[in-house]
Amino acid sequence: MALNPALKGKLKTAEEAAALINNGEIIGISGFTGAAYPKAVTPALAKRGEKLRAEGVDFGISLYTGASVGDECDGVLARAGIMKMRLPYQSHTDVRNSINKGTTEYLDLHLSHSARMIRMGFIPKPTLAIVEACELTADGKIYLTGCGGNTPTYLETADRVIIELNSHYGDTLIGTHDLFIPQLGGDIPIHASTDKIGKEFVQINPEKIVAIVETNLADSLKPFAAPDEDSNAIAAYILEFLAHERKRGRLPEGVPYQSGVGNVANAVLGTMARDPKQEPVSLYTEVIQDSVFDILEADKLVIASGASVSYSIAGQEKYKANAHAKNWKSKFILRPQEISNNPEVIRRLGVISMNTALEADIFGNVNSTHVNGSRMMNGIGGSGDFARNCLLGFFMTPSVAKGGKISAFVPMVSHTDHTEHDTMIFVSEQGLADLRGLAPIKRAKLIIEKCAHPTYRPLLQEYLDYGIKHSLALHTPHTLEKAFDFHKRLIETGSMV
């Protein structure tokens, strides 16, 4: 786009924009699961911060995002040593290491909660917003790129704004956004995944804009690997179960799906696209990935509503080529994450939710975040928003990891993100356990039988049997002296066996 003459005076290089960022700044940026994050100013900031620290200045910033972002934000800032605080979700190796070393404070939040907590002042508001946009008008209308995220809240609450005006997507995302900030006590009038209730842009006072940096940069998302045998097996179990539920009349037609990130989620959506019995699919989800193209090309997509379009580089080109030519643009709605993940809307629509577990215990509790109870991996993300409020919820995981040295199913999870009250169905490549309506001991027996790997079934059954004989009570027969034997063996020997 041609920049309005009134805005040309604010054009700066990335280095000039980075020079405007103060020590101790709280920066709210656009970006959600590898899409629509700043790609020019933050690398320049990292170089500046690294230089200042080499000169003895304890330079640092806090970084607020929508969810995970690319190396051009998370990676460079963590490696420069200037990321003092991070919220609400991350998935970058360098940030994870900094968190676990204690050099970066991390606030791991339910994604639907973070924007309101910031607006209410429960968490300090950003002093600066750095936002990727595809169009900007002189009166302060900002048209976002590939995500809604927490961007409207950061633009509203920050005192100063830097815009990265990215021409990569052209106009193919203009009109896909539905930007709405819910008011305390107000309604969110979404009654179908196709409903739009907000604006296509974010309106701000243009005087807040202190710099505009022009770019033409893709989201640096790598393509997911083709689904492996385990992922395909998990997908097959889920699709078979859904067909069974429809046959029994327990699954209403037209309810939307939410699918988490990764190969298993892609395998499920890809299987839906290939299944001749699959009805048209509506998505009310967080992350829209390349697998949506399979559903589109099979002419089975009603709408894909989410917080971001997290496409690989090849996927970005595919979308751009077809956005106008095949009217793919009309099949997408991008919302702020407090709407895409809103409990009220999830429950109203009857979303079918599919998320990944790091580990689960035999009584149905899930750990999504911590290895051995203390080492942070990524964060809870949106899984809690959906698991607690969905119509039907799946937690998916291969039964073992690290060549069989780690069991995904353990006597007691080392950290709890989702309690047994929020889980319904577990699926591994071994099978599917429908826990609805079952008391704890029956849940445990079914998980061991259906989901645990054969190597670990005897050990899990031994723990359950011992608990039934020796536990202080029989409702949930844990024995605390043995509950973490799997994890202790892993730490001591490198294997849970």
Residue pairs with C-beta under 8 A, 6 or more apart in sequence:
1 134
1 135
1 165
1 167
1 171
3 11
3 136
3 165
3 212
3 214
4 136
4 137
4 138
6 138
6 206
7 136
7 138
7 206
7 209
7 212
10 209
10 210
10 211
10 212
11 211
11 212
11 213
11 214
12 211
12 212
12 213
13 44
13 213
14 40
14 41
14 43
14 44
14 213
15 44
15 47
15 48
16 211
17 40
17 41
17 44
17 162
17 210
17 211
17 213
18 41
18 42
18 44
18 45
18 47
18 48
19 48
20 160
20 162
20 210
20 211
21 27
21 45
21 48
21 61
21 128
22 127
23 52
23 57
23 58
23 59
23 60
23 61
24 60
24 61
25 61
25 62
25 127
25 128
26 61
26 62
26 64
26 85
26 124
26 125
26 126
26 127
26 128
27 61
27 62
27 63
27 64
27 126
27 127
27 128
27 129
27 130
28 64
28 65
28 118
28 126
28 128
28 129
28 130
28 150
28 153
28 154
28 157
28 158
29 37
29 38
29 42
29 63
29 64
29 65
29 69
29 73
29 129
29 130
29 131
29 154
30 36
30 37
30 38
30 65
30 66
30 130
30 131
30 132
30 144
30 145
30 147
30 149
30 151
30 154
31 37
31 38
31 65
31 66
31 67
31 68
31 69
31 70
31 73
31 132
31 147
31 149
32 65
32 66
32 67
32 68
32 69
32 147
32 148
32 149
32 286
32 287
32 307
32 308
32 310
32 337
33 66
33 67
33 68
33 147
33 261
33 286
33 287
33 307
33 308
33 310
34 68
34 69
34 70
34 219
34 220
34 221
34 308
34 310
35 145
35 146
35 147
35 219
35 221
35 308
35 309
35 310
35 311
36 132
36 144
36 145
36 146
36 147
36 149
36 151
36 219
36 308
37 65
37 69
37 70
37 72
37 73
37 132
37 219
38 72
38 73
38 130
38 131
38 132
38 162
38 164
39 70
39 72
39 73
39 132
39 164
39 166
39 215
39 217
39 220
40 72
40 164
40 213
40 215
40 217
41 130
41 162
41 164
41 211
41 213
42 72
42 73
42 76
42 77
42 130
43 72
43 76
45 61
45 77
45 82
46 76
46 77
46 79
46 80
46 82
47 80
48 59
49 59
49 60
49 61
49 77
49 80
49 81
49 82
50 80
50 81
50 82
52 59
53 59
53 80
53 81
53 82
59 82
60 81
60 82
60 83
60 84
61 77
61 82
61 83
61 84
62 83
62 84
62 85
62 86
62 124
63 73
63 74
63 77
63 83
63 85
63 86
63 87
64 87
64 88
64 114
64 118
64 126
64 150
64 154
65 73
65 87
65 88
65 89
65 90
65 149
65 150
66 89
66 111
66 147
66 148
66 149
66 150
66 151
66 307
66 308
66 337
67 88
67 89
67 111
67 149
67 286
67 307
67 308
67 337
67 381
67 382
68 74
68 89
68 90
68 91
68 92
68 378
69 90
69 92
70 219
70 220
70 221
71 92
71 220
72 220
74 83
74 90
74 92
74 94
74 95
75 92
75 93
75 94
75 95
77 83
78 92
78 94
78 95
78 97
78 98
78 104
79 94
81 103
83 95
83 98
83 104
84 104
84 105
85 104
85 105
85 106
85 107
86 95
86 99
86 104
86 105
86 106
86 107
87 106
87 107
87 108
87 109
87 114
87 123
88 107
88 108
88 109
88 110
88 111
88 113
88 114
88 150
88 379
89 108
89 109
89 111
89 378
89 379
89 380
89 381
90 96
90 99
90 106
90 378
90 379
91 377
91 378
91 379
95 104
96 376
96 377
96 378
98 104
99 105
99 106
99 376
100 375
100 376
106 376
106 379
107 123
108 369
108 376
108 379
108 380
109 117
109 379
109 380
110 341
110 380
110 382
110 384
110 385
111 286
111 307
111 337
111 338
111 341
111 381
111 382
111 385
112 337
112 338
112 341
112 342
112 343
112 382
112 385
113 338
114 123
114 150
114 337
114 338
115 150
115 152
115 153
115 181
115 336
115 337
115 338
116 182
116 184
116 338
117 123
118 125
118 126
118 150
118 153
118 154
118 157
119 125
119 153
119 156
119 157
119 181
125 157
125 158
126 154
126 157
126 158
127 158
127 159
127 160
128 158
128 159
128 160
128 161
128 162
129 151
129 154
129 155
129 158
129 160
129 161
129 162
130 161
130 162
130 164
131 142
131 144
131 151
131 154
131 155
131 161
131 162
131 163
131 164
132 144
132 145
132 163
132 164
132 166
133 142
133 143
133 144
133 145
133 163
133 164
133 165
133 166
134 143
134 144
134 145
134 165
134 166
134 167
134 169
134 170
134 171
134 173
134 174
135 141
135 142
135 143
135 165
135 171
135 174
136 142
136 143
136 163
136 165
136 212
138 206
139 206
140 203
140 204
140 205
140 206
140 208
140 209
141 201
141 202
141 203
142 155
142 163
142 201
142 202
142 203
142 204
143 173
143 174
143 177
143 200
143 201
144 151
144 173
144 177
144 179
144 201
144 202
144 334
145 166
145 168
145 169
145 173
146 169
146 173
146 219
146 308
146 309
146 310
146 311
146 334
147 307
147 308
147 309
147 334
148 177
148 178
148 179
148 307
148 308
148 334
148 335
148 336
148 337
148 339
148 340
149 307
149 308
149 336
149 337
150 336
150 337
150 338
151 202
151 336
152 179
152 181
152 202
152 336
153 181
153 336
153 338
155 161
155 202
155 204
156 181
156 202
156 204
158 208
159 208
160 208
160 210
161 204
161 208
161 209
161 210
162 209
162 210
162 211
162 212
162 213
163 209
163 211
163 212
163 213
164 213
164 214
164 215
165 212
165 213
165 214
165 215
166 215
166 216
166 217
167 214
167 215
167 216
168 215
168 216
168 217
168 218
168 316
169 316
169 320
170 320
172 319
172 320
172 323
172 324
172 329
173 309
173 323
173 329
173 334
174 200
175 200
175 329
176 200
176 329
176 332
176 333
176 334
177 198
177 199
177 200
177 201
177 333
177 334
177 335
178 196
178 197
178 198
178 199
178 200
178 333
178 334
178 335
178 339
179 198
179 199
179 200
179 201
179 202
179 335
179 336
180 188
180 197
180 198
180 199
180 335
180 336
180 339
181 336
181 338
182 188
182 338
182 339
182 342
188 197
188 339
188 342
188 344
188 345
189 195
189 197
190 197
190 339
190 345
190 348
190 349
191 348
191 349
192 282
192 349
193 256
193 282
193 283
193 284
193 302
193 303
193 305
193 333
193 349
194 282
194 302
194 303
194 305
194 333
196 333
198 335
198 339
218 313
218 316
219 310
219 311
219 313
219 316
220 313
221 310
221 311
221 312
221 313
221 315
221 316
222 312
222 313
223 290
223 312
223 313
223 314
223 315
224 262
224 263
224 266
224 289
224 290
224 312
225 263
227 235
227 263
227 264
227 266
227 267
227 270
228 263
229 429
230 398
230 428
230 429
231 263
231 264
231 266
231 267
231 398
232 267
232 271
233 429
234 264
234 267
234 268
234 396
234 398
234 427
234 428
234 429
235 264
235 267
235 268
235 270
235 271
236 271
237 427
237 431
237 432
238 268
238 354
238 394
238 396
238 427
238 432
239 268
239 271
239 272
239 275
239 278
240 432
241 425
241 432
241 434
242 251
242 352
243 277
245 251
245 392
246 253
251 352
251 392
252 350
253 279
254 279
254 280
254 282
255 282
255 349
255 350
255 351
255 352
255 391
256 282
256 283
256 284
256 285
256 305
256 349
256 350
256 351
256 352
257 269
257 281
257 282
257 283
257 284
257 285
257 351
257 352
257 353
257 354
258 283
258 284
258 285
258 286
258 346
258 351
258 352
258 353
258 354
258 355
258 386
258 390
259 265
259 268
259 269
259 283
259 285
259 287
259 289
259 354
260 286
260 287
260 354
260 355
260 356
260 381
260 382
260 383
261 287
261 289
261 310
261 356
262 356
264 356
264 396
264 397
265 289
265 291
265 354
265 356
265 396
266 289
266 290
266 291
268 354
268 396
269 281
269 289
269 291
269 292
269 294
269 295
270 291
270 294
272 278
272 281
272 295
272 300
273 291
273 294
273 295
273 297
273 298
273 300
274 294
274 298
278 300
279 300
280 300
280 301
280 302
281 295
281 300
281 301
281 302
282 302
282 303
282 305
283 292
283 301
283 303
283 304
283 305
283 306
284 305
284 306
284 340
284 345
284 346
284 349
284 351
285 304
285 305
285 306
285 340
286 306
286 307
286 308
286 337
286 340
286 341
286 381
286 382
287 306
287 307
287 308
287 310
288 304
288 306
288 308
288 309
288 310
288 311
288 332
289 310
289 311
289 315
290 311
290 312
290 314
290 315
290 318
292 301
292 304
293 315
293 318
293 319
295 301
296 328
296 331
301 331
303 331
303 332
303 333
304 331
304 332
304 333
305 332
305 333
305 335
305 340
306 332
306 333
306 334
306 335
306 340
307 334
307 335
307 336
307 337
307 340
307 341
308 334
309 319
309 332
309 334
311 318
311 319
319 328
322 328
323 329
337 382
339 345
340 382
341 382
341 385
341 386
342 385
343 385
343 388
343 389
346 353
346 385
346 386
346 389
346 390
347 389
347 390
347 391
350 390
350 391
351 386
351 389
351 390
351 391
352 390
352 391
352 392
352 393
352 394
353 386
353 387
353 390
353 392
353 393
353 394
354 393
354 394
354 396
355 368
355 383
355 386
355 387
355 393
355 394
355 395
355 396
356 368
356 383
356 395
356 396
356 397
357 366
357 367
357 368
357 395
357 396
357 397
357 408
357 426
358 366
358 367
358 368
358 369
358 370
358 371
358 377
358 397
358 408
359 366
359 367
359 397
359 407
359 408
359 409
359 410
359 413
359 414
360 366
360 367
360 395
360 397
360 408
360 409
360 410
360 413
360 423
360 426
360 447
360 451
361 409
361 410
361 411
361 412
361 413
362 409
362 410
362 411
362 443
362 444
362 447
362 448
362 460
362 463
362 464
363 412
363 420
363 440
363 443
363 444
363 476
363 478
364 420
364 423
364 426
364 435
364 440
364 443
364 447
365 412
365 413
365 416
365 418
365 419
365 420
365 423
366 387
366 395
366 413
366 416
366 417
366 418
366 422
366 423
367 413
367 414
367 415
367 416
367 417
368 379
368 380
368 381
368 383
368 417
368 418
369 376
369 377
369 378
369 379
369 380
369 415
369 417
370 376
370 377
370 414
370 415
371 377
371 414
372 414
372 487
372 490
372 491
373 414
373 415
373 487
374 415
380 417
383 417
383 418
384 417
384 418
384 422
386 393
387 393
387 395
387 418
387 422
387 423
388 418
388 422
392 424
392 425
393 422
393 423
393 424
393 425
394 424
394 425
394 426
394 427
395 418
395 423
395 425
395 426
395 427
396 426
396 427
396 428
397 408
397 426
397 427
397 428
398 408
398 428
398 429
399 407
399 408
399 409
399 428
399 429
399 430
399 451
399 452
399 453
399 456
400 406
400 407
400 408
400 453
400 455
400 456
401 408
404 453
404 455
404 497
405 490
405 494
405 495
405 496
405 497
406 490
406 495
406 496
407 452
407 453
407 455
407 456
407 460
407 486
407 496
408 428
409 428
409 447
409 448
409 451
409 452
409 453
409 456
409 460
410 460
410 486
410 487
410 496
411 460
411 463
411 464
411 478
411 482
411 483
411 484
411 485
411 486
412 478
412 483
412 484
414 484
414 487
420 440
420 443
423 435
424 434
424 435
424 436
425 432
425 433
425 434
425 435
425 436
426 432
426 433
426 435
426 447
426 450
426 451
427 433
427 451
428 451
428 452
428 453
430 450
430 451
430 452
430 453
430 454
431 449
431 450
431 451
432 450
432 451
433 443
433 446
433 447
433 449
433 450
433 451
434 446
435 443
435 446
435 447
438 446
439 475
440 475
440 476
440 477
441 464
441 468
441 474
441 477
444 464
445 464
448 457
448 460
448 461
448 464
449 457
452 460
455 497
456 496
456 497
459 486
459 497
463 479
463 482
463 483
463 485
464 477
466 479
466 482
467 477
467 478
467 479
467 482
468 474
468 477
470 479
471 477
471 478
471 479
486 496
487 496
489 495
489 496
489 497
490 496
